[in-house]
Amino acid sequence: MLPVAIASCLSAAVFSGDVGAAQRETRIPDQAMTTAAQLRETALASDLGYRITESLTTQVGPRLAGSEGDARAVAWAVAKFKELGFDKVWTEPVTFPKWERRSESAQVLGAHAQPLHLTALGGSPAGTVEGEVVRFADLAALEAAAAGSLAGKIAFVDYKMERARDGSGYGPSGKVRSRGPSAAIRAGAAGYLMRSAGTDSHRNPHTGITRFDEGLTPIPSAALAVPDADQLARLLALGPAKVRVALDCGWDGQYTSQNVIGEITGSKKPNEVVLIGGHLDSWDLGTGAIDDGAGVGLTMAAGKLIGNLKQRPARSIRVVAFANEEQGLHGGKAYAAKHAPDLGKHQLAAESDFGAGRIYAYSSSAPDHAKAADAQIAQALAPLGIEHVPGTGGPGPDISPFAEKGLAWARLAQDGSDYFDLHHTPDDTFDKIDPKALAQNVAAYAVFAYLAASAEGDFGSAPKSE
């Protein structure tokens, strides 16, 4: 017979529906927490993630989706997973339009003639345009321009991106890149220029994909290096200025790349997986070290270190090197479509695609019944200087299409204070990575994945109703 107080509470729980939730509360066994602490220290002392990233950025280099570098990256990833001893290694096809960059240049014409450093935006057509430049302080100003008011002219949006640890300044600048060209076309412009979506002060322009709204004829579109945007703005303050922009680039049919997947088999529930990963492709200007060689390297290393344990976690660890994230999340969308029937077998997922800075915060989509396990993961991450910030953030880019279908996600937030100094530029190279910061990332991902795979209970992955 239960004491009166306990019986009363239990009765209340029955009527409130909480008993079912209590019975299915997700917890992580004490032994797994002990193993995770040991795994954390092993990962911190390892340079494996750094060496994998070095291998990718050195042996393959730039990996523009659809390029010869893309094909070599796929072969590299398959070989690297096998070399690291992953139990299963396979590829899954991802088909998308192929965009090529061949050459680009720009010059100020007339009395103040001089070259400008720029780069074509991904998706831009080829073409040479020459015209008077009209400056706009932001996207809203360009979108307010009257139809036909820019006939024969070149629109220039001079919006300055703000630096932030969480990268929040990228949102407004990203819209300048994605929506600006279409706004310029509606106003009649012959070409489009923007201040690069970046926080640096180097003559390294930042590329990135753009879009053209349906029904519009695309125009040559490019990003100026930040100092060159400043220079053009100063020239325009002196009076009218004409610029010539010459781009040789464009779409060239379809291409099929691959998502490359490596798996460490779980000990008790091998058909259930914890997914971690990054994207294998990069832009062509640098060697794709922070975007996203580091993400691929650190998650491969985390999976390998978990695989080295004497006692594997209950579930499998799946590491995915996604294809063509840069031009539209093509790899992530393909993975979500293919694995939708198995969504419920995906315990939890996290993607590293924000550089190689130290992780400073952890959050997830854990429902109420998994809050205790979520807190246990946060507890194991705390010695790495990682704060638990429940209710914040969202899924990484490539797992977001699957998260929209109901996949449970976690976010290990990296310090991106200087990420947009390098993002999509020639300066995105291996020398920018701090080995100790990368080891901290490996430790965090290894602990996270191991504990999520060891949990007794789930983290809420379930198909959403349409």
C-alpha positions in Angstrom: 0.0 0.0 0.0 1.3 3.4 -1.0 1.7 6.2 1.6 -1.2 8.7 1.2 1.0 11.6 -0.1 2.5 9.4 -2.9 -0.9 7.9 -3.8 -2.3 11.4 -4.0 0.4 12.5 -6.4 0.1 9.4 -8.5 -3.6 9.9 -8.8 -3.1 13.5 -9.9 -0.6 12.3 -12.4 -3.0 9.8 -13.9 -5.7 12.4 -14.5 -3.1 14.9 -15.9 -1.6 12.3 -18.3 1.9 12.6 -16.8 2.4 9.0 -15.9 3.0 8.0 -19.5 5.6 10.7 -19.8 7.3 9.7 -16.5 7.4 6.1 -17.7 9.1 7.0 -20.9 11.6 9.6 -19.5 14.9 9.4 -21.3 17.9 8.9 -19.2 21.6 8.2 -19.7 23.1 5.4 -17.6 25.8 6.3 -15.0 28.4 4.1 -16.7 27.9 5.9 -20.0 28.5 9.2 -18.2 31.8 7.8 -16.8 32.9 6.6 -20.2 32.0 10.0 -21.7 34.3 11.8 -19.3 37.2 9.5 -20.3 36.3 9.9 -24.0 36.3 13.7 -23.6 39.9 13.7 -22.2 41.1 11.3 -24.9 39.7 13.5 -27.6 41.2 16.7 -26.1 44.6 15.0 -26.3 44.1 13.9 -29.9 45.1 15.8 -33.1 43.0 13.4 -35.3 40.4 16.0 -36.4 43.2 18.4 -37.3 45.1 15.8 -39.3 41.9 14.7 -41.2 41.1 18.4 -42.0 44.7 18.9 -43.2 44.4 15.8 -45.4 41.2 17.1 -47.1 42.3 20.7 -47.7 45.8 19.7 -48.8 45.2 16.6 -50.9 41.9 17.8 -52.5 41.8 21.6 -52.0 38.8 23.5 -53.4 35.7 21.4 -53.9 33.2 23.4 -55.9 30.1 21.3 -56.4 30.2 19.6 -59.8 33.9 20.2 -60.3 36.8 17.8 -60.6 37.6 18.7 -57.0 34.2 17.5 -56.0 34.8 14.1 -57.5 38.2 13.8 -55.8 36.7 14.8 -52.5 34.1 12.0 -52.7 36.9 9.5 -53.4 38.9 10.9 -50.6 36.0 10.7 -48.1 35.3 7.0 -49.0 39.0 6.2 -48.6 39.3 8.1 -45.3 36.3 6.5 -43.7 37.8 3.1 -44.6 41.2 4.0 -43.4 39.8 5.1 -40.1 38.1 1.7 -39.6 34.4 2.6 -39.9 32.3 -0.5 -40.0 30.2 0.5 -43.0 31.0 3.0 -45.7 28.7 3.9 -48.6 27.6 6.7 -50.9 24.2 8.0 -52.0 23.7 10.0 -55.2 22.9 13.7 -55.2 22.0 15.4 -58.5 22.0 19.2 -59.1 22.6 21.9 -61.7 26.3 22.5 -62.3 27.7 26.1 -62.1 31.1 27.0 -63.2 33.4 30.0 -62.6 36.0 30.8 -65.4 37.1 34.4 -65.1 36.0 37.7 -63.6 37.2 41.3 -63.6 36.0 44.9 -63.1 37.3 48.4 -63.6 36.3 51.9 -62.8 36.3 53.9 -66.1 37.1 57.5 -66.8 39.1 60.0 -64.9 39.6 57.8 -61.9 40.2 54.6 -63.8 41.4 51.7 -61.6 40.7 47.9 -61.1 38.2 46.6 -58.6 38.5 43.2 -56.8 35.3 41.2 -57.1 34.0 37.7 -57.5 30.9 36.4 -59.3 28.1 35.2 -57.1 27.2 31.6 -57.6 24.4 31.3 -60.1 25.3 34.5 -61.9 25.3 34.3 -65.7 28.2 35.4 -67.9 28.3 38.8 -69.4 30.1 42.1 -69.8 28.2 45.2 -68.6 29.3 48.8 -68.6 27.3 51.5 -67.0 26.9 54.2 -64.4 26.8 52.9 -60.8 23.9 53.7 -58.5 24.6 53.1 -54.8 21.9 51.9 -52.3 22.6 51.8 -48.6 20.7 48.6 -48.1 18.4 46.1 -49.7 15.2 47.9 -48.7 16.4 51.0 -50.6 17.0 49.0 -53.8 13.7 47.2 -53.5 12.0 50.5 -53.3 13.5 51.7 -56.6 10.9 52.4 -59.3 10.6 50.1 -62.2 12.9 51.2 -65.1 14.8 53.7 -62.9 18.0 51.8 -63.3 17.8 51.2 -67.0 21.3 50.6 -68.4 22.9 51.2 -65.0 24.6 49.0 -62.4 23.0 48.6 -59.0 25.4 48.6 -56.0 24.1 47.7 -52.5 26.6 49.0 -49.9 25.3 47.2 -46.8 27.9 46.6 -44.1 27.7 43.3 -42.2 27.9 43.4 -38.4 30.3 41.1 -36.5 28.7 38.7 -34.0 29.8 35.6 -32.1 26.7 33.7 -33.3 26.9 35.0 -36.8 23.5 36.8 -36.6 24.8 39.6 -38.8 24.9 37.2 -41.8 21.1 37.1 -42.1 20.7 40.6 -43.5 23.8 40.4 -45.6 22.7 37.1 -47.0 19.5 38.6 -48.2 21.4 41.3 -50.0 23.1 38.5 -52.0 20.0 36.3 -52.5 17.4 38.9 -53.2 19.4 41.9 -54.4 19.9 40.8 -58.0 16.2 40.2 -58.6 15.4 43.6 -57.1 18.0 45.2 -59.4 16.4 43.5 -62.5 12.9 44.8 -61.5 14.4 48.3 -61.5 15.9 47.7 -65.0 19.5 47.3 -64.0 22.0 45.8 -66.4 24.3 44.5 -63.7 24.5 44.0 -59.9 27.3 44.7 -57.4 27.2 44.3 -53.6 29.6 44.8 -50.7 30.7 41.3 -49.8 28.9 39.6 -47.0 31.9 39.6 -44.7 33.4 41.3 -41.7 37.1 41.5 -42.8 39.0 44.5 -44.4 41.0 42.5 -46.9 40.8 42.6 -50.7 39.3 39.2 -50.7 35.8 39.2 -52.1 33.2 36.8 -50.6 31.3 34.6 -53.0 28.1 32.7 -52.3 25.0 31.5 -54.1 22.3 33.9 -55.4 18.9 33.4 -56.8 16.8 35.0 -59.6 13.1 35.1 -59.2 11.1 33.1 -61.8 10.3 35.1 -64.9 13.3 37.4 -64.6 16.2 37.4 -67.1 19.4 37.1 -64.9 22.1 39.8 -65.0 25.8 39.5 -64.2 26.0 39.7 -60.4 29.1 40.0 -58.2 30.4 40.9 -54.8 33.1 43.5 -54.2 35.9 43.0 -51.7 35.1 45.2 -48.7 37.9 47.7 -49.3 36.9 48.0 -52.9 33.3 48.6 -51.9 34.6 51.4 -49.7 36.6 52.7 -52.6 33.7 52.7 -55.0 31.5 54.5 -52.4 34.1 57.2 -52.0 34.3 57.7 -55.8 30.6 57.9 -56.0 30.6 60.6 -53.3 32.8 62.7 -55.6 30.3 62.3 -58.5 29.0 59.9 -61.1 31.2 56.8 -61.8 31.1 54.2 -64.5 32.2 50.7 -64.1 32.8 47.8 -66.4 32.1 44.3 -65.1 33.2 41.2 -67.0 32.1 37.7 -65.8 32.7 34.4 -67.5 30.6 31.9 -65.5 27.3 30.1 -65.6 25.3 26.9 -65.5 26.4 23.9 -67.5 24.0 21.0 -67.3 23.4 18.5 -64.5 25.9 16.7 -62.2 25.6 13.8 -59.8 27.8 13.9 -56.7 27.5 11.8 -53.6 26.7 12.0 -49.9 29.5 9.9 -48.3 28.5 8.1 -45.2 30.5 6.2 -42.6 29.0 4.3 -39.7 30.2 2.8 -36.4 27.9 0.0 -35.6 26.0 0.1 -32.3 26.2 -2.8 -29.7 22.5 -3.2 -29.0 20.4 -1.2 -31.4 22.5 -1.0 -34.6 19.6 0.0 -36.7 19.1 3.2 -34.7 21.6 6.0 -35.4 22.9 9.3 -34.0 23.9 11.4 -37.0 26.7 13.9 -37.0 28.5 15.5 -40.0 29.4 18.4 -42.2 29.4 19.2 -45.9 32.1 18.0 -48.2 31.8 20.6 -50.9 33.3 24.1 -50.7 33.5 27.3 -52.8 36.4 27.5 -55.2 38.3 30.6 -54.0 40.0 29.0 -51.0 40.6 25.4 -49.9 37.4 25.1 -47.8 39.1 24.7 -44.4 36.6 26.4 -42.1 33.7 25.9 -44.6 33.5 23.0 -44.1 36.6 20.9 -44.1 36.8 21.3 -40.3 33.2 20.1 -39.9 34.0 16.9 -41.9 37.3 16.4 -40.1 36.0 16.8 -36.6 33.0 14.6 -37.0 35.0 11.9 -38.7 37.4 12.0 -35.8 34.6 11.9 -33.2 33.1 8.8 -34.8 36.5 7.2 -35.0 37.2 7.8 -31.3 33.8 6.4 -30.3 34.6 3.3 -32.5 37.9 2.8 -30.5 36.0 2.3 -27.2 36.0 -1.2 -25.7 32.3 -0.9 -25.2 30.4 0.6 -28.1 27.3 2.7 -27.4 23.9 1.0 -27.9 23.1 2.8 -31.2 25.2 3.3 -34.3 27.1 6.5 -35.0 26.6 7.8 -38.5 28.9 10.4 -39.9 27.7 12.1 -43.1 29.8 14.2 -45.5 27.0 16.0 -47.3 27.2 17.0 -51.0 26.6 20.5 -52.3 25.4 22.4 -49.3 26.7 25.7 -50.7 24.3 25.9 -53.7 21.1 24.9 -52.0 21.4 22.1 -49.4 21.2 19.5 -52.1 22.9 16.8 -50.1 20.7 17.5 -47.0 17.6 17.4 -49.0 18.5 14.2 -50.8 19.3 12.5 -47.4 16.0 13.6 -45.9 14.1 12.3 -48.9 15.8 9.0 -49.0 15.7 8.3 -45.2 12.3 9.7 -44.5 10.9 6.2 -43.9 13.6 5.7 -41.2 13.1 9.1 -39.5 12.1 7.4 -36.2 15.3 5.4 -36.2 17.4 8.6 -36.1 17.9 9.3 -32.4 19.4 12.7 -32.6 21.5 14.7 -35.2 24.0 17.6 -35.1 26.0 19.2 -37.9 29.2 21.2 -37.7 29.1 24.0 -40.3 30.2 27.2 -38.7 34.0 27.0 -38.8 36.5 25.7 -36.3 36.1 28.1 -33.3 35.5 26.8 -29.8 32.0 25.5 -29.0 30.5 27.7 -26.3 26.9 26.6 -26.0 24.7 23.5 -26.3 21.0 23.2 -27.0 18.6 20.7 -28.6 15.0 20.1 -29.6 14.6 17.6 -26.7 10.9 17.3 -25.7 9.9 17.2 -22.0 10.5 13.5 -21.6 14.1 13.9 -22.8 15.0 17.0 -20.8 16.8 15.0 -18.1 19.0 13.3 -20.7 19.6 16.6 -22.4 20.8 18.0 -19.1 23.1 15.0 -18.7 24.7 15.7 -22.1 25.1 19.3 -21.1 26.7 18.3 -17.8 29.3 16.2 -19.7 30.0 19.1 -22.0 30.4 21.7 -19.3 34.1 20.9 -18.5 34.8 22.0 -22.1 33.5 25.4 -21.4 30.2 24.8 -23.0 27.0 26.4 -21.5 23.6 24.8 -21.6 21.2 27.2 -23.3 17.9 25.2 -23.8 15.3 26.8 -26.0 17.8 28.5 -28.3 19.2 27.9 -31.8 18.2 25.5 -34.5 19.4 22.6 -36.6 22.5 22.9 -38.9 21.9 23.6 -42.6 22.1 20.0 -44.0 20.0 18.5 -41.3 17.3 21.2 -41.4 15.4 19.5 -44.3 15.1 16.4 -42.2 14.4 18.4 -39.0 11.4 19.9 -40.9 10.1 16.4 -41.2 10.4 15.7 -37.5 14.1 14.8 -36.9 15.4 15.6 -33.4 18.4 18.0 -33.5 21.1 19.4 -31.3 23.2 22.5 -31.7 26.8 22.8 -30.6 27.3 26.5 -31.1 30.8 27.6 -32.3 32.4 31.0 -31.7 32.0 32.6 -35.1 33.4 36.0 -34.2 35.9 35.9 -37.0 34.2 33.3 -39.2 32.9 35.9 -41.7 36.4 37.3 -42.1 37.2 34.1 -44.0 33.9 32.7 -45.2 33.7 32.1 -49.0 37.0 33.9 -49.6 40.5 32.9 -50.9 41.5 33.2 -47.2 39.6 30.1 -46.2 42.7 28.0 -45.8 44.0 25.4 -43.4 46.5 27.7 -41.6 43.5 29.6 -40.1 42.5 26.6 -37.9 43.6 26.5 -34.2 44.4 22.8 -33.4 43.4 23.2 -29.7 40.0 24.7 -30.7 39.4 21.9 -33.2 40.3 19.3 -30.5 37.7 20.9 -28.2 35.2 20.5 -31.0 36.1 16.8 -31.5 35.7 16.2 -27.8 32.3 17.9 -27.7 30.9 16.0 -30.7 32.3 12.7 -29.4 30.7 13.2 -26.0 27.5 14.4 -27.5 27.2 11.5 -30.0 28.3 8.8 -27.6 25.8 9.9 -24.8 22.9 10.3 -27.3 23.6 6.8 -28.6 23.8 5.4 -25.1 20.5 6.9 -23.8 17.7 4.8 -22.5 14.8 6.3 -24.4 14.5 8.7 -27.3 14.9 12.4 -28.1 11.6 12.8 -29.9 12.3 12.1 -33.5 8.9 11.3 -35.1 7.3 12.2 -38.4 5.4 15.4 -38.4 1.8 15.4 -39.6 1.4 17.2 -42.9 
